[in-house]
Amino acid sequence: MNTYAIIILGALLVEYGLNLVSDLLNIRHLQPALPEEVRDTFDEEEYERTQAYTRARTRFGLLSSTFALAVLLAFWFAGGFEWLDTLVRGWELGPIVRGLCYIGLLVLGRGLLSLPFSAYSTFVIEERFGFNETTPKTFVLDRLKSVALGVAIGGPLLAAILWFFQSTGPYGWVYAWVVVSAVMLLLQFFAPRYLMPLFNDFEPLEEGELREAILSYAGQVEFPVNEVYVMDGSRRSNKANAFFTGFGSNRRIVLFDTLVEQLSVDELLSVVAHEMGHYKLHHIPQRIAISVVQTGVLFLLLSVFLQVDGLFQAFYVDQPAVYTGLLFFGLLYSPVELLLSIPLNAWSRRHEFQADRFAVDTTGRTETLVSGLKRLAEANLSNLTPHPLTVALDYSHPPLLDRIDALHSRTTTKPA
């Protein structure tokens, strides 16, 4: 083992250990008493279910992450990366196609190993807590569609990245950055209309009080949207949600059908106002800009590490190649990405607080947003008392009690 191997192994173990500590603290941080703030929505039995669900998901997550790390380390130290490279080189393919085969086989192997965990999560844990509506047919079709999209979109994109780094000299990382960023932006336009409907049905919200209230509010805050869509989320789960996606004529506000069934019109309007707040406060372009910058830094660092023989030697690979370097750098960068996620999650949580304030300021209804958030948390069995470390590492949205406290504090301190 050389220095790079020691650094990467240490980083992977630290990442695993940090997540392990977070999960254990999160379970221990569950509070036995039902918080006063949600007693009007949760009862004791429902609260116990949220805690049981948190324990089940956390323990299962620990099992799956432990298995994934064990498989990675076993494959690494058994010389699996070099063995696969030797196998693929024996097919006498060009370097780009060889790289696609190498990475494709690893992705396929990882997908097959994770398949039993996905099935158990869906058909055992989610079923036990009354969430699962996924049929075996839908489960299989979802995986096949995901593979097809990965091949159709990810394959050409990966081929372009490999070609840029192999054939365009020291500025290959710049070309790769530009192309990947362009694809990211294009997907913002095309995904709502062409990709998402491959997995779910999107129907315009039917005429009635809710549609009129949403479109009237959109006009009030000058939000350019002509339609609100309802997605058949109940095809897979009873969980409820809403989201905003797309740009220009492809802009969509999407409500899960389960959300429409579970919330009142006023509560739904407050939830939609929150989603519109992200647009009006320019959160989405900011997040895209950060992603573009991150991608550029990632490719710049990759261009540096592709020249380091020690990185390839750390994985026992004798013949350096762009495709193996791309994979090994990803393993090196993964723990760094975990650390970067801490400030990025904090930034995202700040955006959520801002969108909450926007919704209250523009609708004048604090309690309808609070009650809507409570009912969403109840429907999704959300953990009401997560540990601060878990929040820092994993939460892009603030915990429910923090959001309620912020909304009530704003109401009491806002000038008359």
C-alpha positions as CSV (number, residue, x, y, z in Angstrom):
1,M,0.0,0.0,0.0
2,N,1.4,3.4,-1.0
3,T,0.5,6.8,0.4
4,Y,-2.5,7.2,-1.8
5,A,-3.9,3.9,-0.8
6,I,-3.5,4.8,2.9
7,I,-5.2,8.2,2.4
8,I,-8.1,6.8,0.4
9,L,-8.6,3.9,2.8
10,G,-8.4,6.2,5.8
11,A,-10.9,8.6,4.2
12,L,-13.4,5.9,3.4
13,L,-13.2,4.5,7.0
14,V,-13.6,8.0,8.5
15,E,-16.6,8.7,6.2
16,Y,-18.1,5.4,7.3
17,G,-17.3,6.0,10.9
18,L,-18.8,9.5,10.8
19,N,-22.1,8.2,9.3
20,L,-22.1,5.4,11.9
21,V,-21.7,7.7,14.8
22,S,-24.4,10.0,13.3
23,D,-26.8,7.1,13.0
24,L,-26.2,5.8,16.5
25,L,-26.6,9.3,18.0
26,N,-29.7,9.8,16.0
27,I,-31.4,6.7,17.4
28,R,-30.3,7.6,20.9
29,H,-31.6,11.2,20.4
30,L,-35.2,10.0,19.9
31,Q,-37.3,11.6,22.6
32,P,-39.9,9.4,24.4
33,A,-42.3,12.3,25.1
34,L,-44.5,13.7,22.3
35,P,-43.4,17.3,21.6
36,E,-45.9,19.9,22.7
37,E,-45.8,21.7,19.3
38,V,-47.4,18.7,17.4
39,R,-49.9,17.4,20.0
40,D,-52.7,18.9,17.8
41,T,-51.7,16.6,14.9
42,F,-49.9,13.6,16.3
43,D,-51.2,11.2,18.9
44,E,-49.0,9.0,21.1
45,E,-49.4,5.9,18.8
46,E,-48.5,7.9,15.7
47,Y,-45.5,9.3,17.4
48,E,-44.3,5.9,18.4
49,R,-44.7,4.8,14.7
50,T,-42.4,7.7,13.6
51,Q,-39.7,6.5,16.0
52,A,-40.1,2.9,15.0
53,Y,-39.8,3.9,11.4
54,T,-36.7,6.0,12.1
55,R,-35.1,3.1,13.9
56,A,-35.9,0.6,11.1
57,R,-34.6,2.9,8.3
58,T,-31.5,3.8,10.3
59,R,-30.6,0.2,11.1
60,F,-31.2,-0.9,7.5
61,G,-29.1,2.0,6.3
62,L,-26.2,0.8,8.5
63,L,-26.5,-2.7,7.2
64,S,-26.5,-1.6,3.5
65,S,-23.6,0.8,3.9
66,T,-21.6,-1.7,5.8
67,F,-22.2,-4.3,3.1
68,A,-21.3,-1.8,0.4
69,L,-18.0,-0.8,2.1
70,A,-17.1,-4.5,2.7
71,V,-17.6,-5.3,-1.0
72,L,-15.6,-2.4,-2.1
73,L,-12.7,-3.2,0.1
74,A,-12.8,-6.9,-0.7
75,F,-12.8,-6.1,-4.5
76,W,-10.0,-3.6,-4.0
77,F,-7.6,-5.7,-2.0
78,A,-8.3,-8.8,-4.0
79,G,-7.0,-6.9,-7.1
80,G,-10.5,-6.7,-8.7
81,F,-9.9,-3.4,-10.5
82,E,-6.7,-4.7,-12.2
83,W,-8.4,-8.1,-13.0
84,L,-11.4,-6.3,-14.7
85,D,-9.0,-4.0,-16.6
86,T,-7.0,-6.9,-17.9
87,L,-10.2,-8.7,-18.9
88,V,-11.6,-5.6,-20.8
89,R,-8.2,-4.9,-22.4
90,G,-8.3,-8.5,-23.8
91,W,-11.3,-7.6,-25.9
92,E,-9.1,-5.4,-28.0
93,L,-11.5,-2.4,-28.1
94,G,-10.7,1.2,-28.6
95,P,-9.9,3.2,-25.4
96,I,-13.3,5.0,-25.3
97,V,-15.3,1.8,-25.7
98,R,-13.0,0.0,-23.3
99,G,-13.6,2.7,-20.7
100,L,-17.4,2.5,-21.2
101,C,-17.3,-1.3,-20.8
102,Y,-15.1,-1.1,-17.7
103,I,-17.2,1.5,-15.9
104,G,-20.4,0.0,-17.2
105,L,-19.6,-3.5,-15.8
106,L,-18.7,-2.0,-12.4
107,V,-22.0,0.0,-12.3
108,L,-23.9,-3.0,-13.4
109,G,-22.3,-5.1,-10.6
110,R,-23.0,-2.5,-8.0
111,G,-26.6,-2.3,-9.2
112,L,-27.1,-6.0,-9.0
113,L,-25.6,-6.2,-5.5
114,S,-27.8,-3.3,-4.3
115,L,-31.0,-4.8,-5.8
116,P,-31.9,-7.1,-2.9
117,F,-31.5,-4.1,-0.5
118,S,-33.8,-2.0,-2.7
119,A,-36.4,-4.8,-2.8
120,Y,-36.2,-5.3,1.0
121,S,-36.5,-1.6,1.6
122,T,-39.6,-1.3,-0.6
123,F,-41.4,-4.6,0.0
124,V,-40.6,-5.2,3.7
125,I,-39.8,-1.9,5.5
126,E,-42.1,0.4,3.6
127,E,-44.7,-2.2,3.5
128,R,-44.5,-2.7,7.2
129,F,-45.2,0.9,7.9
130,G,-48.0,1.2,5.4
131,F,-46.2,3.2,2.7
132,N,-45.6,0.8,-0.1
133,E,-47.9,0.8,-3.1
134,T,-45.2,-0.5,-5.6
135,T,-46.0,-3.7,-7.4
136,P,-43.2,-6.1,-8.4
137,K,-43.9,-5.1,-12.0
138,T,-43.5,-1.4,-11.3
139,F,-40.3,-2.2,-9.3
140,V,-38.8,-4.1,-12.2
141,L,-39.9,-1.6,-14.8
142,D,-38.4,1.3,-12.8
143,R,-35.0,-0.4,-12.7
144,L,-35.1,-1.2,-16.4
145,K,-36.1,2.4,-17.3
146,S,-33.3,3.7,-15.1
147,V,-30.8,1.5,-16.8
148,A,-32.1,2.5,-20.3
149,L,-31.8,6.2,-19.4
150,G,-28.3,5.7,-17.9
151,V,-27.2,4.1,-21.2
152,A,-28.9,6.6,-23.4
153,I,-27.8,9.7,-21.5
154,G,-25.0,8.7,-19.3
155,G,-23.2,6.6,-21.9
156,P,-22.6,9.3,-24.5
157,L,-21.8,11.8,-21.8
158,L,-19.2,9.5,-20.2
159,A,-17.7,8.8,-23.7
160,A,-17.4,12.5,-24.3
161,I,-15.6,13.0,-20.9
162,L,-13.2,10.1,-21.6
163,W,-12.5,11.5,-25.1
164,F,-11.9,15.1,-23.8
165,F,-9.4,13.9,-21.2
166,Q,-7.6,11.6,-23.6
167,S,-7.5,13.6,-26.8
168,T,-7.7,17.3,-26.1
169,G,-4.6,18.0,-24.0
170,P,-4.3,20.0,-20.8
171,Y,-7.6,21.8,-21.3
172,G,-9.6,18.6,-21.6
173,W,-11.1,19.3,-18.2
174,V,-12.5,22.6,-19.5
175,Y,-14.3,21.0,-22.4
176,A,-15.7,18.3,-20.2
177,W,-16.9,20.9,-17.7
178,V,-18.6,22.9,-20.4
179,V,-20.4,19.8,-21.9
180,V,-21.5,18.4,-18.6
181,S,-22.7,21.8,-17.4
182,A,-24.7,22.2,-20.7
183,V,-26.3,18.7,-20.2
184,M,-27.2,19.6,-16.6
185,L,-29.0,22.8,-17.9
186,L,-30.7,21.0,-20.8
187,L,-32.0,18.4,-18.4
188,Q,-33.7,21.1,-16.4
189,F,-35.7,21.9,-19.6
190,F,-36.3,18.4,-20.9
191,A,-36.7,16.3,-17.8
192,P,-40.1,17.6,-16.7
193,R,-41.7,17.1,-20.2
194,Y,-39.9,13.9,-21.5
195,L,-38.1,12.0,-18.7
196,M,-40.2,12.3,-15.6
197,P,-43.4,11.1,-17.4
198,L,-41.5,7.8,-18.1
199,F,-42.0,7.0,-14.4
200,N,-45.2,8.8,-13.4
201,D,-48.3,10.3,-14.9
202,F,-48.7,14.1,-14.7
203,E,-52.2,15.4,-15.0
204,P,-53.3,19.1,-14.8
205,L,-55.0,19.9,-11.5
206,E,-58.7,19.6,-12.1
207,E,-60.9,22.7,-12.1
208,G,-62.1,23.7,-8.7
209,E,-61.3,25.7,-5.6
210,L,-57.7,24.6,-5.3
211,R,-56.7,25.3,-8.9
212,E,-58.3,28.7,-8.8
213,A,-56.7,29.5,-5.5
214,I,-53.2,28.5,-6.7
215,L,-53.5,30.3,-10.1
216,S,-54.9,33.4,-8.4
217,Y,-52.0,33.4,-5.9
218,A,-49.5,32.9,-8.7
219,G,-50.8,36.0,-10.4
220,Q,-50.6,37.9,-7.2
221,V,-46.9,37.1,-6.7
222,E,-46.1,37.3,-10.4
223,F,-45.1,33.7,-10.7
224,P,-45.3,32.8,-14.5
225,V,-47.1,29.5,-14.5
226,N,-50.2,28.4,-16.5
227,E,-50.8,25.0,-15.0
228,V,-50.3,23.0,-11.8
229,Y,-49.8,19.3,-12.2
230,V,-50.8,16.3,-10.0
231,M,-48.4,13.3,-10.0
232,D,-49.6,9.8,-9.3
233,G,-47.1,9.3,-6.4
234,S,-49.6,6.8,-4.9
235,R,-48.5,4.4,-7.6
236,R,-45.4,3.7,-5.5
237,S,-46.0,5.2,-2.0
238,N,-48.5,6.8,0.3
239,K,-45.9,9.5,1.2
240,A,-46.8,13.0,0.2
241,N,-44.8,15.8,-1.2
242,A,-44.7,18.8,-3.7
243,F,-41.9,20.2,-5.8
244,F,-41.0,22.7,-8.4
245,T,-39.1,21.7,-11.6
246,G,-38.1,23.0,-15.0
247,F,-37.6,26.4,-16.6
248,G,-39.4,28.5,-19.2
249,S,-42.4,26.8,-20.8
250,N,-41.5,23.6,-19.1
251,R,-41.8,25.0,-15.6
252,R,-44.1,22.9,-13.4
253,I,-45.4,22.9,-9.9
254,V,-46.2,19.3,-9.0
255,L,-48.4,18.0,-6.2
256,F,-48.4,14.4,-5.3
257,D,-52.0,13.0,-5.4
258,T,-51.5,11.9,-1.9
259,L,-50.8,15.4,-0.8
260,V,-54.0,16.7,-2.5
261,E,-55.9,14.1,-0.6
262,Q,-54.4,14.7,2.8
263,L,-54.2,18.6,3.1
264,S,-56.9,21.2,3.0
265,V,-57.1,23.9,0.3
266,D,-55.5,26.5,2.5
267,E,-52.7,24.2,3.6
268,L,-52.0,23.2,0.0
269,L,-51.9,26.8,-1.0
270,S,-49.3,27.5,1.7
271,V,-47.2,24.6,0.6
272,V,-47.4,25.8,-3.0
273,A,-46.5,29.3,-1.9
274,H,-43.4,27.8,-0.3
275,E,-42.4,26.2,-3.6
276,M,-43.0,29.4,-5.5
277,G,-40.8,31.2,-2.9
278,H,-37.8,29.1,-4.1
279,Y,-38.4,30.5,-7.6
280,K,-39.0,34.1,-6.5
281,L,-36.0,34.2,-4.2
282,H,-33.8,32.8,-7.0
283,H,-32.8,29.7,-5.0
284,I,-32.9,27.4,-8.0
285,P,-30.4,29.3,-10.2
286,Q,-28.1,29.6,-7.2
287,R,-28.1,25.9,-6.6
288,I,-27.5,25.3,-10.3
289,A,-24.6,27.7,-10.2
290,I,-23.0,26.0,-7.3
291,S,-23.4,22.6,-9.1
292,V,-21.7,24.1,-12.1
293,V,-18.8,25.4,-10.0
294,Q,-18.4,22.1,-8.2
295,T,-18.3,20.2,-11.5
296,G,-15.6,22.5,-12.8
297,V,-13.5,22.1,-9.6
298,L,-14.0,18.3,-9.8
299,F,-12.8,18.1,-13.4
300,L,-9.8,20.3,-12.7
301,L,-8.7,18.1,-9.8
302,L,-9.3,15.0,-11.9
303,S,-7.0,16.4,-14.6
304,V,-4.3,16.7,-11.9
305,F,-4.7,13.3,-10.4
306,L,-4.8,11.5,-13.8
307,Q,-1.1,12.4,-14.0
308,V,-0.3,10.7,-10.6
309,D,0.9,7.1,-11.0
310,G,0.6,6.5,-7.3
311,L,-3.2,6.8,-7.6
312,F,-3.3,3.8,-10.0
313,Q,-0.7,1.8,-8.0
314,A,-2.9,2.2,-4.9
315,F,-5.5,0.0,-6.7
316,Y,-2.9,-2.4,-8.1
317,V,-3.6,-1.2,-11.7
318,D,-0.5,-1.5,-13.9
319,Q,-1.6,0.5,-16.9
320,P,-3.0,3.9,-16.2
321,A,-6.0,5.0,-18.2
322,V,-8.5,7.8,-18.1
323,Y,-11.4,5.5,-17.2
324,T,-9.7,3.9,-14.2
325,G,-8.4,7.3,-13.1
326,L,-11.9,8.7,-13.2
327,L,-13.2,5.9,-11.0
328,F,-10.3,6.0,-8.5
329,F,-10.5,9.8,-8.2
330,G,-14.2,9.4,-7.5
331,L,-13.4,7.1,-4.5
332,L,-10.8,9.7,-3.3
333,Y,-13.2,12.5,-3.7
334,S,-16.2,10.8,-2.0
335,P,-15.2,11.6,1.6
336,V,-14.4,15.2,0.5
337,E,-17.9,15.5,-0.9
338,L,-19.3,14.4,2.4
339,L,-17.5,17.2,4.1
340,L,-18.7,19.7,1.5
341,S,-22.2,18.6,2.0
342,I,-22.2,20.0,5.5
343,P,-22.1,23.7,4.4
344,L,-24.2,23.0,1.3
345,N,-26.9,21.4,3.5
346,A,-26.8,24.3,5.8
347,W,-27.2,26.6,2.9
348,S,-30.2,24.6,1.6
349,R,-31.8,24.6,5.0
350,R,-31.5,28.4,5.0
351,H,-33.3,28.5,1.7
352,E,-36.1,26.5,3.2
353,F,-36.5,29.0,6.1
354,Q,-36.5,31.8,3.5
355,A,-39.2,30.1,1.4
356,D,-41.3,29.5,4.5
357,R,-41.1,33.2,5.3
358,F,-42.0,34.1,1.7
359,A,-45.1,31.9,1.9
360,V,-46.3,33.5,5.2
361,D,-45.5,37.0,4.0
362,T,-47.4,36.6,0.7
363,T,-50.4,34.6,2.0
364,G,-50.7,36.2,5.5
365,R,-51.3,32.7,6.9
366,T,-48.7,31.4,9.4
367,E,-50.8,28.7,10.9
368,T,-52.0,27.1,7.7
369,L,-48.4,26.6,6.7
370,V,-47.5,25.2,10.1
371,S,-50.5,22.8,10.0
372,G,-49.6,21.7,6.5
373,L,-46.0,21.0,7.5
374,K,-47.3,19.0,10.5
375,R,-49.6,16.9,8.4
376,L,-46.8,16.3,5.9
377,A,-44.5,15.1,8.7
378,E,-47.3,12.9,10.1
379,A,-48.0,11.4,6.7
380,N,-44.3,10.7,6.0
381,L,-43.5,9.5,9.6
382,S,-40.7,12.1,9.8
383,N,-38.3,12.1,12.7
384,L,-39.3,15.0,14.9
385,T,-36.2,15.1,17.0
386,P,-33.1,14.3,14.8
387,H,-29.7,14.6,16.3
388,P,-27.8,17.8,15.3
389,L,-25.0,15.8,13.6
390,T,-27.5,13.9,11.5
391,V,-29.1,17.2,10.5
392,A,-25.7,18.6,9.5
393,L,-24.8,15.6,7.4
394,D,-28.1,14.6,5.9
395,Y,-30.8,17.2,6.1
396,S,-31.3,19.6,3.2
397,H,-34.6,20.7,4.9
398,P,-34.8,21.9,8.5
399,P,-36.4,19.6,11.1
400,L,-40.1,20.2,11.5
401,L,-39.8,21.7,15.0
402,D,-37.2,24.2,13.9
403,R,-39.4,25.3,11.1
404,I,-42.4,25.8,13.4
405,D,-40.2,27.7,15.9
406,A,-38.9,30.0,13.2
407,L,-42.4,30.7,11.8
408,H,-43.8,31.4,15.3
409,S,-40.8,33.6,16.2
410,R,-41.3,35.6,13.1
411,T,-45.0,36.1,13.9
412,T,-44.3,37.3,17.4
413,T,-41.5,39.6,16.5
414,K,-42.9,41.1,13.2
415,P,-43.8,44.8,13.7
416,A,-47.6,45.6,13.6
